[in-house]
Amino acid sequence: MTKEERHAIILESLKLHNSVQVTDLADKLNVSSVTIRKDLTELEKEKKLYRNHGSAILIDPYINNRNVLEKEKLYVEEKKLIGECAAQLITPKDSILIASGTTVHALARAIKSQDRLTVITASLEVATILSQNQNIDIIALGGSMRHSSLSVIGKYAEQMLSDFYCSKLFIGVDGIDLDFGITTTNMTEASLNRVMIQTAQKTIVLADSSKFGRRGFSKIADIEEIDHIITDSHINPKDAQRIEDLSIKLTIVDIP
């Protein structure tokens, strides 16, 4: 078997399984692990895959910080439907906590409360959207502005949360790695998010399917700390099964 043939088989295996182990490839292709590692190194240089602790994956697992205006243009329909689904979880006279991110912006746009609703949020965009509804009491957290997300972060925001307790936290994330946990690209935001989780009875993650298998710089929490994940129908079935095996509620919105 030529090197080119091995490369083709490796890439085809990745398309089928999203991740492949060096040892499994070596057995399958009847070559040494050293040969497979060399193959993976070459394919990584060609930007056809990414190596990751004795395995290879198709997508870059590490996420760079991007401006919220750029992120608003990505996965627009998925975020809209996820936001609409999440809004249905809000009950009359509820008190909720909304973190930051473009997916929770979609949630804010979907909230059409006819009853009194109290919302605590770190997001300036969420506060602005919800301010159009007179039935919603908004508590905007204070702190340092994170320009890329148009939200506040820091110890003052964390201190404010010590005075509250909410039924639900709706949180967007930059990455969901089912082994590592949920992550964001900013360590100060991750710290605030951890306090938010402690402030809420239930934590509901809103994330389109592109977030799975990805990692931001800073860990927010272990996956077991999450109560509910809402995502779209492009999620890998293996990821969906693992989430359900962990007894985490999973809601999948259908994307035409």
C-alpha positions in Angstrom: 0.0 0.0 0.0 1.4 3.4 -1.0 1.5 6.4 1.3 -1.1 8.1 -0.8 -3.5 5.2 -0.3 -2.9 5.2 3.4 -3.7 8.9 3.6 -6.9 8.4 1.6 -8.0 5.6 4.0 -7.1 7.8 7.1 -9.2 10.7 5.8 -12.1 8.5 4.9 -12.0 7.0 8.4 -12.1 10.4 9.9 -15.1 11.4 7.8 -17.0 8.4 9.1 -15.9 8.5 12.8 -14.7 12.2 13.4 -11.8 10.8 15.5 -9.4 7.9 14.9 -6.7 6.4 17.2 -3.1 5.9 16.0 -3.2 2.3 17.3 -6.4 1.5 15.5 -5.1 2.9 12.2 -1.9 0.9 12.6 -3.8 -2.3 13.0 -6.2 -1.5 10.2 -3.4 -0.6 7.7 -1.0 -3.2 9.0 1.8 -0.8 9.5 3.7 0.5 12.6 2.4 3.3 14.9 5.5 5.3 13.9 4.4 5.2 10.2 0.9 6.3 11.2 2.3 9.2 13.2 4.4 10.3 10.2 1.3 10.1 8.0 -0.7 12.2 10.5 2.0 14.8 10.7 2.1 15.2 7.0 -1.7 15.4 6.8 -1.7 18.0 9.6 0.8 20.1 7.7 -1.6 20.0 4.8 -4.3 21.2 7.2 -6.4 18.1 6.4 -6.7 17.0 10.1 -5.5 17.8 13.6 -3.5 15.6 15.9 -4.7 15.2 19.5 -3.1 12.9 22.1 -2.6 9.7 20.1 -5.5 10.4 17.8 -6.5 12.6 14.9 -9.7 14.7 14.4 -11.1 16.5 11.5 -11.7 19.9 13.1 -9.3 22.2 15.0 -10.4 21.7 18.6 -9.0 25.0 19.8 -11.0 28.2 19.4 -9.8 31.7 19.0 -11.6 34.7 20.5 -13.8 36.4 17.9 -15.8 39.6 17.9 -19.5 39.2 18.7 -20.4 40.9 15.4 -18.5 38.3 13.5 -20.1 35.5 15.4 -23.6 36.8 14.9 -23.2 35.9 11.2 -22.5 32.3 11.9 -25.1 29.5 12.2 -27.9 32.1 12.2 -30.8 29.7 11.7 -29.5 27.2 14.2 -29.2 29.9 16.9 -32.6 31.3 16.2 -34.3 27.9 16.6 -32.3 27.1 19.7 -33.2 30.4 21.2 -36.9 29.9 20.4 -36.8 26.4 22.0 -35.1 27.7 25.1 -37.6 30.5 25.5 -40.4 27.9 26.0 -38.7 26.8 29.2 -39.4 30.1 30.9 -42.4 30.0 33.2 -44.7 32.8 34.5 -43.2 35.0 37.1 -39.8 33.3 36.6 -36.4 34.6 37.7 -33.7 33.6 35.3 -30.0 34.3 34.6 -28.7 34.9 31.1 -25.0 34.9 30.3 -23.4 36.3 27.2 -22.9 35.2 23.6 -24.8 35.2 20.3 -26.9 32.2 21.0 -28.4 33.8 24.2 -29.0 36.9 22.0 -31.3 34.7 20.0 -33.0 33.6 23.2 -33.6 37.2 24.3 -35.2 37.9 20.9 -37.5 35.0 21.4 -38.8 35.9 24.9 -42.3 37.4 24.6 -43.3 37.4 28.2 -46.9 38.4 29.1 -46.3 37.8 32.8 -43.7 39.4 35.1 -40.3 38.0 34.4 -37.0 38.9 36.2 -33.8 38.6 34.2 -30.3 39.0 35.5 -27.7 39.3 32.7 -24.1 40.1 32.0 -24.9 40.9 28.3 -25.5 44.4 27.2 -27.2 43.2 24.1 -29.6 40.9 26.0 -30.5 43.8 28.4 -31.1 46.1 25.4 -33.3 43.5 23.6 -35.4 42.8 26.7 -35.7 46.4 27.6 -38.4 46.7 24.9 -40.8 44.5 27.1 -42.3 46.4 30.0 -43.2 43.1 31.7 -39.5 42.2 32.2 -37.5 43.5 35.1 -33.8 43.5 34.1 -30.9 43.5 36.5 -27.7 44.3 34.6 -24.6 43.1 36.2 -21.8 45.6 36.6 -18.1 45.2 36.0 -15.4 45.5 33.4 -16.5 45.5 29.8 -15.4 42.7 27.6 -15.4 44.4 24.2 -15.4 41.3 22.0 -18.6 39.9 23.6 -20.3 43.2 24.7 -20.7 41.8 28.2 -19.4 42.5 31.7 -16.9 40.4 33.6 -14.9 40.6 36.8 -15.3 40.4 40.6 -18.0 43.1 40.8 -20.3 41.1 38.6 -19.5 38.0 40.7 -20.2 39.8 44.0 -23.6 41.0 42.7 -24.6 37.5 42.0 -24.1 36.5 45.7 -27.4 38.4 46.5 -29.5 36.4 44.1 -30.8 32.9 43.3 -32.5 32.0 40.0 -34.4 29.0 38.7 -32.5 28.8 35.5 -29.2 29.8 33.9 -29.1 30.1 30.1 -25.5 30.0 29.0 -23.7 30.0 25.6 -20.3 28.5 25.3 -17.4 28.4 22.9 -16.7 24.7 23.1 -18.2 21.5 24.4 -15.8 18.6 24.9 -17.6 15.7 26.5 -14.4 14.7 28.3 -13.0 18.1 29.2 -16.2 20.1 29.8 -17.7 23.4 28.6 -15.3 26.2 27.8 -14.9 29.8 26.8 -12.0 31.8 25.4 -11.6 34.2 28.3 -10.6 33.1 31.8 -12.4 36.0 33.6 -15.6 35.2 31.8 -15.2 31.6 32.7 -14.9 32.6 36.4 -18.1 34.6 36.2 -19.9 31.7 34.4 -18.9 29.4 37.3 -20.5 31.7 39.8 -23.6 31.9 37.6 -23.9 28.1 37.7 -23.8 28.3 41.5 -26.5 31.0 41.5 -29.0 28.9 39.4 -31.0 25.8 40.2 -30.6 24.5 36.7 -27.9 25.2 34.0 -29.1 25.1 30.4 -26.4 25.3 27.7 -27.4 26.7 24.4 -25.0 25.6 21.7 -25.1 24.9 18.0 -23.6 21.6 16.9 -20.4 23.2 15.6 -19.4 23.7 19.3 -19.0 20.0 20.0 -15.5 18.6 20.1 -14.1 22.1 20.5 -12.2 23.7 23.4 -11.8 27.3 24.4 -8.9 28.5 26.5 -10.7 28.5 29.8 -12.8 25.8 31.4 -16.2 26.8 32.8 -17.4 23.5 34.3 -17.4 19.7 33.9 -20.0 18.3 31.6 -21.7 16.6 34.6 -22.5 20.0 36.1 -24.9 20.7 33.2 -28.6 19.9 33.5 -29.8 20.5 29.9 -28.2 21.1 26.5 -30.2 22.5 23.6 -28.5 22.1 20.2 -29.4 21.4 16.5 -30.0 18.3 14.5 -26.5 18.4 12.9 -25.0 17.1 16.2 -23.1 13.9 15.8 -25.3 10.9 16.9 -22.4 9.6 19.0 -22.2 12.9 20.9 -26.0 12.8 21.4 -25.8 9.3 22.8 -23.0 10.1 25.2 -24.9 13.1 26.5 -28.0 11.0 27.2 -25.8 8.3 28.8 -24.6 11.0 31.2 -28.3 11.6 32.2 -28.1 15.1 30.9 -31.3 16.3 29.2 -30.8 16.8 25.5 -33.1 18.8 23.2 -32.4 18.8 19.5 -34.1 21.3 17.3 -34.6 20.2 13.7 -32.7 22.2 11.0 -34.3 21.8 7.6 
